[in-house]
């Protein structure tokens, strides 16, 4: 979910406005993912390296995470979405940890979509701790960057990668449709030859 701050700057808005717009994009994309029967969706909200950002921005982000998680829990329950948060929790504010625990408990029965939010997440740390997730089929990065930035590196060993110039606040159901179409038009061979997997 990259490009919130740059999107806001282009609109002449403070960076925090971009993060709020990014939260609205999350709601749109999760709804679309449920409709597509995607099954699993992991969103990179805050990396372990993001603690290096200015303290006011970090504090605003953490408060936004708390408010958004609390506000979206009921919708997740209603739509069969199970919410999990991956990453370290010991450095998160108590109110955010409480919101996460409450949301995870309330949404645990969800079976339509397993939504994972990565907060204070580092793939290198996860690999070192043996905290691995299912393999990723498609990785989408918005914001114009062309790298993984320590996100699900192990799980993306055979992922299809899609790098988009549009910023995360601009990403919506239509953009997800286009990304899925691009994914389905690719041939995944996993080291084999064309046609082997189909046979």
C-alpha positions in Angstrom: 0.0 0.0 0.0 2.5 2.5 -1.2 2.2 6.2 -2.2 -0.2 7.7 0.4 2.1 10.5 1.3 3.0 11.3 -2.3 -0.6 11.2 -3.3 -1.5 13.8 -0.6 1.4 16.0 -1.6 0.2 16.1 -5.2 -3.2 17.2 -3.9 -1.7 19.9 -1.8 -2.7 18.0 1.4 -0.8 17.0 4.5 0.6 13.5 4.4 -1.8 12.3 7.1 -4.7 13.0 4.6 -3.0 10.6 2.3 -3.0 7.9 5.0 -6.7 8.5 5.7 -7.4 8.1 1.9 -5.3 4.9 2.0 -7.5 3.6 4.8 -10.6 4.2 2.6 -8.8 2.3 -0.2 -8.4 -0.6 2.1 -12.1 -0.8 2.6 -12.7 -0.7 -1.1 -10.2 -3.4 -1.9 -11.2 -5.7 0.9 -14.8 -5.5 -0.3 -13.7 -6.3 -3.9 -11.5 -9.2 -2.7 -14.5 -10.8 -0.9 -16.5 -10.5 -4.1 -13.7 -12.1 -6.1 -13.5 -15.0 -3.7 -9.7 -14.4 -3.4 -9.4 -16.2 -0.1 -6.3 -14.6 1.3 -5.1 -11.0 1.1 -2.1 -9.5 2.9 -1.7 -5.7 3.1 1.6 -4.1 4.0 0.7 -1.2 6.3 3.8 -0.4 8.3 7.3 -1.9 8.0 9.8 -2.2 10.8 11.8 0.3 8.9 9.0 2.9 9.0 9.8 3.7 12.6 12.5 5.9 11.1 9.9 8.3 9.8 9.2 11.6 11.8 7.5 10.9 15.1 4.3 12.9 14.3 3.7 10.9 11.2 4.3 7.6 13.0 2.0 8.6 15.8 -0.7 9.6 13.4 -0.4 6.3 11.5 -0.7 4.2 14.7 -3.8 6.1 15.8 -5.2 5.7 12.3 -4.6 1.9 12.5 -6.4 1.7 15.8 -9.4 3.7 14.7 -9.7 1.9 11.4 -9.4 -1.6 12.9 -12.1 -0.8 15.5 -14.3 0.8 12.9 -14.0 -2.0 10.4 -14.4 -5.0 12.7 -18.2 -5.2 12.5 -18.0 -5.0 8.7 -15.4 -7.8 8.7 -17.7 -10.0 10.8 -20.7 -9.3 8.6 -18.8 -10.2 5.4 -17.0 -13.3 6.7 -13.6 -11.7 6.8 -11.1 -13.0 9.3 -8.6 -10.3 10.3 -5.1 -11.1 11.5 -2.2 -8.8 12.1 1.4 -10.0 11.4 4.5 -8.4 12.7 5.9 -7.4 16.1 3.4 -6.2 18.7 5.6 -5.3 21.6 6.5 -1.9 20.2 2.8 -1.0 19.4 0.8 1.3 21.7 -1.4 -0.6 24.2 -4.7 0.8 22.6 -3.6 -0.5 19.2 -2.7 -3.9 20.6 -6.1 -4.0 22.3 -7.9 -3.1 19.1 -6.0 -5.8 17.2 -6.8 -8.5 19.8 -10.5 -7.6 19.8 -10.7 -7.6 16.1 -8.9 -10.9 15.7 -11.2 -12.5 18.3 -14.4 -11.1 16.8 -13.5 -12.1 13.2 -12.0 -15.5 13.9 -15.0 -17.4 12.5 -14.7 -15.6 9.1 -14.2 -18.0 6.2 -14.7 -15.9 3.0 -11.4 -14.0 3.2 -8.4 -14.1 5.5 -7.2 -10.5 5.6 -3.7 -10.0 7.1 -2.4 -6.6 7.9 1.3 -6.3 8.3 2.2 -3.8 11.0 5.8 -3.4 12.3 6.6 -6.3 9.9 9.9 -7.4 8.6 10.2 -10.4 6.3 13.8 -11.0 7.4 12.7 -11.2 11.0 9.8 -13.5 10.2 12.1 -15.8 8.3 14.6 -15.8 11.2 11.7 -16.7 13.6 10.2 -19.3 11.4 7.0 -17.3 11.1 6.2 -18.1 7.5 2.8 -17.7 5.7 1.3 -19.5 2.7 2.9 -18.9 -0.7 1.9 -15.7 -2.5 0.4 -16.0 -6.0 0.3 -12.3 -6.9 2.1 -9.4 -5.3 0.9 -5.9 -6.3 2.9 -2.9 -5.3 1.5 0.6 -6.0 3.4 3.9 -5.9 5.9 3.3 -8.7 8.6 1.5 -6.7 10.1 -1.7 -8.2 11.2 -3.7 -5.1 9.8 -5.9 -2.3 11.0 -3.8 0.6 11.3 -6.7 3.0 7.7 -7.9 2.5 7.0 -11.6 2.4 10.3 -12.3 0.6 10.2 -16.1 1.3 6.5 -16.4 0.4 7.0 -14.5 -2.9 9.6 -17.0 -4.2 7.3 -17.9 -7.1 4.9 -15.0 -6.9 3.8 -13.0 -10.0 4.9 -9.4 -9.4 2.9 -6.4 -10.6 4.3 -2.9 -10.1 1.9 0.0 -10.6 2.6 3.7 -10.9 -0.8 4.7 -9.4 -0.7 5.5 -5.7 -2.5 3.4 -3.1 -5.4 5.9 -2.5 -6.2 5.6 -6.2 -6.4 1.8 -6.1 -10.0 0.5 -6.3 -12.1 -2.4 -7.4 -11.5 -1.6 -11.0 -7.7 -1.6 -10.5 -8.0 -4.9 -8.7 -10.0 -6.4 -11.6 -7.2 -5.3 -14.0 -4.5 -6.7 -11.8 -6.3 -10.1 -11.6 -6.8 -10.1 -15.4 -3.0 -9.5 -15.8 -2.3 -12.3 -13.4 -4.6 -14.8 -15.1 -3.0 -13.9 -18.5 0.5 -15.0 -17.3 1.8 -18.5 -17.6 3.1 -19.9 -14.3 5.6 -22.7 -14.8 7.4 -23.0 -11.5 10.6 -24.0 -13.3 8.9 -26.4 -15.7 8.2 -26.1 -19.4 5.1 -24.6 -20.9 2.1 -27.0 -20.8 3.6 -29.3 -18.2 1.4 -28.1 -15.4 -1.8 -28.4 -17.4 -0.9 -32.0 -18.3 
